[in-house]
């Protein structure tokens, strides 16, 4: 399996990719693929969590950022931590993942909107390309609230 074959894989630009859970054998090859950082938004107690992920990533000399986001209760504090992590690794080749790329697509879209990289419409289109928040009222409300804050 390759990183590109993981669930809901997306290439954002030349330095950022996102996806759902990444199997250990794929994680083991990230340095050779040019990655420098992995940001994981999936809690370790998730059914899709990969045992030994942190060790596999850091063992290659890559940075590993673990920001467990409760799928049932995303928060502004979670998003702020994600924005800080992205800022800390700006200019690096980064892969961001969670279980299905739902958390990540929403957080990356809001990050890109905060940074002025994407408009609100582009952010919404990115999320909708990966998943529809209509079936997830908590996420629909979270994204709407965060976009309202940005529109200020």
Backbone bond lengths (Angstrom), bond angles and torsions (degrees), N, CA, C in turn:
res aa  C-N    CA-C-N  psi(-1)  N-CA   C-N-CA  omega(-1)  CA-C   N-CA-C  phi
1 X - - - 1.453 - - 1.523 109.16 -
2 X 1.321 115.87 150.39 1.458 122.10 177.12 1.527 109.55 -116.14
3 X 1.309 116.22 165.65 1.459 120.06 176.94 1.524 110.50 -59.14
4 X 1.318 116.13 -39.89 1.463 121.16 -179.57 1.522 112.54 -62.64
5 X 1.313 117.96 -20.67 1.466 122.45 -179.28 1.534 112.88 -91.36
6 X 1.332 117.47 -2.49 1.451 119.37 179.11 1.531 109.96 -71.97
7 X 1.314 115.82 160.63 1.463 121.41 -175.32 1.529 111.78 -57.51
8 X 1.316 114.94 129.08 1.464 122.94 175.05 1.528 113.83 55.02
9 X 1.315 117.36 32.70 1.469 121.43 176.97 1.529 109.93 -56.81
10 X 1.326 115.88 136.54 1.460 121.81 174.87 1.525 109.38 -139.66
11 X 1.324 115.78 136.99 1.461 120.76 170.69 1.518 105.67 -96.88
12 X 1.319 116.48 117.86 1.463 121.86 -179.29 1.523 109.73 -80.50
13 X 1.324 115.20 -48.84 1.464 121.89 178.00 1.524 107.51 -159.66
14 X 1.308 117.53 -164.38 1.470 120.29 -174.39 1.523 113.24 -68.75
15 X 1.318 118.17 -14.49 1.461 119.57 -178.22 1.525 115.74 -121.69
16 X 1.327 118.61 -7.62 1.465 120.44 -176.83 1.520 110.72 -127.85
17 X 1.338 115.16 129.30 1.458 122.11 172.00 1.520 108.23 -128.72
18 X 1.332 115.69 158.38 1.458 121.30 179.77 1.524 109.12 -139.04
19 X 1.328 115.00 158.81 1.468 118.70 177.13 1.520 110.15 -169.75
20 X 1.334 112.72 179.95 1.449 120.59 168.14 1.529 108.66 -79.84
21 X 1.312 116.29 -161.56 1.468 122.12 -176.21 1.531 111.64 -53.48
22 X 1.320 114.34 142.72 1.465 121.16 -177.85 1.532 108.46 -114.39
23 X 1.333 117.65 119.15 1.465 120.23 179.94 1.532 111.78 -62.41
24 X 1.321 115.45 153.55 1.463 121.89 -177.96 1.522 112.48 -54.73
25 X 1.320 118.09 -40.69 1.466 119.88 -178.48 1.529 111.83 -65.48
26 X 1.321 117.16 -27.84 1.465 120.61 176.38 1.528 109.98 -80.05
27 X 1.325 116.44 -41.99 1.464 120.10 176.33 1.522 110.62 -55.50
28 X 1.324 116.31 -40.41 1.463 121.49 -178.10 1.527 113.44 -60.85
29 X 1.320 117.90 -20.29 1.456 120.92 -178.17 1.516 114.96 -103.92
30 X 1.324 117.94 6.97 1.467 119.57 -173.80 1.530 113.29 -66.42
31 X 1.321 117.62 -37.43 1.470 118.63 178.59 1.522 110.09 -62.52
32 X 1.319 116.60 -45.18 1.465 120.34 179.03 1.520 111.82 -62.94
33 X 1.327 117.28 -24.86 1.460 121.84 178.33 1.532 111.79 -85.44
34 X 1.339 116.72 -0.77 1.463 120.70 175.55 1.519 115.48 97.60
35 X 1.308 117.52 3.61 1.467 119.56 -179.76 1.524 110.75 -75.85
36 X 1.348 114.51 150.67 1.460 121.49 178.83 1.525 112.72 -120.14
37 X 1.340 116.29 -20.65 1.461 121.05 -175.30 1.521 109.76 -145.78
38 X 1.319 115.33 142.47 1.462 122.60 170.38 1.524 107.44 -122.62
39 X 1.325 115.81 129.00 1.464 122.05 174.36 1.522 107.06 -114.54
40 X 1.324 115.40 123.27 1.463 122.18 -176.03 1.529 109.26 -113.65
41 X 1.338 116.90 118.00 1.458 121.78 178.16 1.530 112.76 -98.12
42 X 1.326 117.15 3.23 1.464 121.08 -176.45 1.528 110.16 -93.14
43 X 1.329 118.03 125.17 1.464 120.04 176.70 1.529 111.38 -60.24
44 X 1.319 115.35 145.62 1.470 120.93 -179.62 1.517 113.41 -62.01
45 X 1.333 117.51 -20.54 1.465 119.23 -179.87 1.529 112.58 -89.74
46 X 1.323 116.80 6.96 1.463 120.88 176.56 1.527 109.97 -67.83
47 X 1.315 116.03 148.49 1.468 120.85 175.83 1.524 111.54 -61.10
48 X 1.336 118.03 -22.77 1.452 122.45 -176.47 1.521 113.51 -101.63
49 X 1.338 116.70 1.84 1.467 120.05 179.91 1.530 109.72 -62.23
50 X 1.317 115.28 146.66 1.461 121.64 -179.09 1.524 108.91 -102.83
51 X 1.320 115.69 115.29 1.465 119.95 178.79 1.520 109.48 -61.75
52 X 1.311 115.99 133.22 1.460 120.62 178.19 1.513 114.81 82.51
53 X 1.332 117.34 10.13 1.465 120.14 -177.09 1.524 112.68 -57.92
54 X 1.314 117.33 -50.40 1.464 120.41 -177.10 1.528 110.87 -58.28
55 X 1.327 116.65 -45.02 1.467 120.51 179.71 1.523 111.82 -64.79
56 X 1.323 116.46 -39.54 1.473 119.91 179.37 1.518 110.92 -62.97
57 X 1.311 116.70 -39.13 1.460 121.18 -178.04 1.524 110.85 -75.38
58 X 1.336 116.88 -52.12 1.465 119.66 -177.22 1.524 111.71 -69.09
59 X 1.328 117.01 -26.90 1.465 120.70 177.64 1.520 113.29 -63.93
60 X 1.327 116.28 -19.78 1.468 121.36 176.78 1.524 111.67 -91.68
61 X 1.341 115.75 -1.50 1.451 119.66 -177.13 1.516 113.73 86.40
62 X 1.328 116.87 11.89 1.459 120.92 177.98 1.523 109.95 -87.67
63 X 1.322 116.06 153.34 1.460 120.54 172.69 1.522 108.03 -76.13
64 X 1.317 116.12 143.25 1.461 121.89 178.69 1.520 108.55 -129.59
65 X 1.324 115.98 124.25 1.458 121.78 179.20 1.527 107.65 -118.87
66 X 1.304 115.16 120.62 1.465 121.57 -179.41 1.524 108.81 -108.36
67 X 1.333 115.41 112.20 1.464 122.36 179.95 1.527 108.57 -126.74
68 X 1.324 118.16 80.12 1.464 119.71 -176.11 1.521 112.25 -66.08
69 X 1.316 115.77 119.98 1.461 121.95 179.88 1.527 108.03 -108.76
70 X 1.316 115.81 121.99 1.456 121.60 177.16 1.529 107.74 -68.64
71 X 1.321 117.21 116.57 1.459 120.96 -176.86 1.530 111.58 -60.19
72 X 1.310 116.81 -28.56 1.468 119.98 -178.19 1.525 113.04 -85.77
73 X 1.346 117.76 -5.11 1.459 119.56 -176.35 1.535 112.20 -154.66
74 X 1.343 118.22 62.04 1.468 118.82 177.05 1.524 109.81 -63.56
75 X 1.325 116.55 148.28 1.461 118.95 -176.85 1.526 111.42 -134.35
76 X 1.322 114.40 162.37 1.461 120.03 174.91 1.524 109.80 -61.70
77 X 1.320 117.81 -36.01 1.471 120.69 177.68 1.532 110.61 -61.87
78 X 1.339 117.06 -40.43 1.466 120.79 175.83 1.526 110.39 -60.84
79 X 1.325 116.01 -46.80 1.460 120.53 -179.79 1.522 110.63 -63.39
80 X 1.327 117.52 -42.33 1.466 120.70 177.89 1.528 111.08 -59.65
81 X 1.327 117.17 -41.39 1.466 121.11 178.08 1.523 110.56 -64.13
82 X 1.325 116.91 -39.26 1.459 120.75 177.77 1.528 110.73 -65.03
83 X 1.324 117.13 -45.34 1.468 120.84 178.61 1.525 109.69 -59.50
84 X 1.323 117.56 -43.30 1.467 121.27 178.33 1.529 111.09 -61.84
85 X 1.331 116.56 -41.66 1.469 119.90 178.98 1.527 111.16 -64.50
86 X 1.326 116.44 -43.34 1.460 119.48 177.75 1.533 110.30 -62.80
87 X 1.321 116.88 -42.35 1.467 120.58 178.15 1.530 111.17 -63.25
88 X 1.333 116.48 -40.80 1.468 121.11 179.97 1.524 112.10 -63.32
89 X 1.330 116.74 -26.44 1.466 121.20 -176.58 1.522 111.82 -113.49
90 X 1.327 115.76 20.60 1.460 121.10 178.58 1.530 109.78 -57.91
91 X 1.311 115.18 136.25 1.461 120.29 -179.14 1.513 113.77 86.31
92 X 1.312 117.58 -7.64 1.471 122.75 177.49 1.527 109.33 -92.35
93 X 1.310 115.67 161.57 1.463 120.80 173.26 1.530 106.26 -88.12
94 X 1.327 115.38 116.54 1.459 122.27 -168.39 1.524 110.65 -123.73
95 X 1.328 114.90 137.42 1.458 120.05 168.42 1.519 107.36 -115.88
96 X 1.335 115.73 130.17 1.464 122.19 179.46 1.520 107.60 -117.17
97 X 1.332 116.08 132.96 1.462 118.11 179.10 1.514 111.65 -144.29
98 X 1.321 113.47 164.93 1.466 123.27 170.21 1.533 104.98 -143.25
99 X 1.293 118.33 -146.06 1.468 120.18 -179.23 1.523 111.86 -77.71
100 X 1.343 116.92 -46.30 1.463 120.62 -174.06 1.529 113.65 -132.19
101 X 1.320 117.30 7.82 1.467 124.77 -176.18 1.527 111.39 73.25
102 X 1.307 117.80 20.26 1.455 120.74 175.74 1.531 109.30 -80.90
103 X 1.338 116.93 -56.64 1.460 120.01 177.81 1.529 110.17 -54.91
104 X 1.332 114.54 -47.75 1.466 119.82 -174.52 1.528 111.58 -63.96
105 X 1.319 117.30 -45.22 1.466 118.06 -177.74 1.520 110.94 -61.51
106 X 1.325 117.33 -40.48 1.463 120.41 178.17 1.530 110.45 -66.76
107 X 1.323 116.84 -47.05 1.466 119.27 -178.96 1.522 111.43 -65.73
108 X 1.324 117.35 -42.41 1.466 117.68 -179.89 1.530 110.21 -65.56
109 X 1.310 117.83 -40.94 1.467 120.81 179.50 1.526 110.72 -60.38
110 X 1.325 116.75 -44.23 1.462 120.21 179.16 1.528 111.20 -68.40
111 X 1.323 116.93 -37.78 1.472 121.26 174.84 1.530 109.74 -59.49
112 X 1.319 116.74 -49.84 1.470 120.93 -178.32 1.522 110.75 -62.60
113 X 1.305 116.25 -35.71 1.462 119.50 177.37 1.535 110.20 -69.35
114 X 1.322 117.45 -44.04 1.471 121.03 177.84 1.523 111.42 -57.30
115 X 1.322 115.86 -40.26 1.460 121.57 -175.40 1.526 112.82 -82.79
116 X 1.332 117.04 -4.36 1.458 120.32 -179.46 1.514 113.42 77.67
117 X 1.331 116.94 15.61 1.466 122.41 178.40 1.526 109.12 -78.12
118 X 1.335 115.50 -39.88 1.456 122.41 -179.80 1.523 110.09 -124.37
119 X 1.319 115.30 152.42 1.462 121.40 170.59 1.525 108.37 -80.34
120 X 1.322 115.92 170.68 1.467 120.42 175.90 1.524 110.76 -59.26
121 X 1.328 116.67 -38.41 1.465 119.89 179.00 1.519 111.50 -66.53
122 X 1.324 117.43 -40.77 1.465 120.30 177.91 1.524 110.70 -65.30
123 X 1.329 116.74 -41.31 1.464 120.80 178.28 1.526 110.39 -61.30
124 X 1.333 115.98 -46.67 1.472 119.81 179.62 1.524 111.13 -63.02
125 X 1.312 117.17 -39.90 1.470 120.81 179.46 1.527 111.21 -64.32
126 X 1.315 116.94 -38.01 1.462 120.08 178.19 1.526 110.58 -63.20
127 X 1.307 116.59 -47.01 1.463 119.73 179.66 1.528 109.69 -60.78
128 X 1.316 116.94 -46.99 1.468 121.10 -178.45 1.526 112.41 -65.01
129 X 1.332 117.01 -27.18 1.464 120.28 177.00 1.523 111.44 -67.16
130 X 1.324 116.40 -30.19 1.460 120.91 -178.30 1.524 111.12 -93.17
131 X 1.327 117.00 -43.38 1.465 121.44 -177.46 1.514 109.81 -161.44
132 X 1.292 116.49 163.37 1.453 120.76 177.51 1.515 110.34 -105.45
133 X 1.310 116.99 122.87 1.459 120.08 -178.90 1.528 112.60 -76.43
134 X 1.330 117.93 -6.06 1.469 120.24 -179.03 1.527 112.63 -56.80
135 X 1.318 116.79 -32.10 1.466 120.52 179.97 1.527 112.73 -86.10
136 X 1.323 116.50 0.97 1.464 122.17 -176.18 1.534 108.85 -131.40
137 X 1.339 117.78 80.05 1.467 121.39 -173.96 1.526 113.91 -54.33
138 X 1.332 117.03 -36.10 1.467 119.59 179.53 1.525 110.10 -61.18
139 X 1.324 116.82 -42.87 1.460 120.64 -179.13 1.523 111.49 -73.64
140 X 1.324 116.70 -39.00 1.463 119.94 177.29 1.527 109.60 -58.14
141 X 1.333 116.68 -45.59 1.466 121.49 179.81 1.529 110.92 -67.39
142 X 1.317 117.06 -41.65 1.473 120.76 179.96 1.523 110.80 -60.27
143 X 1.318 117.48 -49.67 1.454 121.27 -179.50 1.525 110.08 -62.61
144 X 1.321 117.64 -44.43 1.463 121.27 179.73 1.531 111.07 -61.81
145 X 1.339 116.75 -42.99 1.467 120.55 179.20 1.530 110.85 -63.06
146 X 1.320 116.52 -44.75 1.466 120.25 -178.81 1.548 110.33 -66.05
147 X 1.309 116.99 -39.51 1.465 118.99 178.39 1.523 110.70 -67.90
148 X 1.316 117.45 -33.70 1.474 120.67 175.64 1.519 110.92 -64.53
149 X 1.326 116.65 -41.06 1.474 120.63 177.47 1.530 110.05 -60.85
150 X 1.310 115.41 -40.87 1.469 119.68 -178.98 1.519 111.48 -68.29
151 X 1.314 115.85 -36.38 1.461 119.77 -179.74 1.523 110.78 -72.26
152 X 1.345 114.83 -22.25 1.432 125.59 174.47 1.428 120.36 43.91
